[in-house]
Amino acid sequence: MLEILSADIIADETIKNVDFSNIDISNKEITNCRFENCNFTESKIIKTQMEGCSFYSCNISNIDNAHSKLINIEFINCKVLGLSLFKCDQIVFDISFIDSKILLCNFSDAKMKGVKFTNCSIEDSYFQNTYLVEASFEGSRFVNTLFSKSDLRRANFIQAKGYLIDPRENKISKAAFSVPDVLGLLNGFDIIIK
């Protein structure tokens, strides 16, 4: 199945059980493709445009996505490790993560209005100066994840756990939270809650 990568334009393909580890997928245009149980560990996806693609149960670890474009992409039940959106040649992202494990990812300076992180585990990741208006983190669990100077207006944190958000440095008006985890918004105020 790796022979498919010889083409510069790849469209409307379903690709299953392929190991793309350490493979160069640069300078491609990949449209409306579905990847299932594929491994992209340390793949080079440089100057590649991906649009309308879905990844199911894939390992997306430490890819080099410099100067790429990711448009209307969804990750379902994936492991996403070390993804850095600031390397892409775009600022606005339409990406969804569902039931995925997200580790050591950097979403800083990205515009991700309406992004969905549904029932995800988000660990050791960064949302710094990130535009997350109307984002949904519903049912997600956070561990050591930083929100700094981000716009979280109208974001959905219902049933989310472990988030650390300082309302003094992030915009959170009209955001939705659940009890008891919403009490974490008070952590930076040096107060005692009984």
Helices and strands as residue ranges (DSSP letters): G 2-6, E 9-11, E 14-16, E 29-31, E 34-36, E 49-51, E 54-56, E 59-61, E 69-71, E 73-76, E 79-81, G 85-87, E 95-98, E 101-103, E 116-118, E 121-123, E 126-128, E 141-143, E 146-148, E 156-157, E 164-165, E 176-177, G 181-189
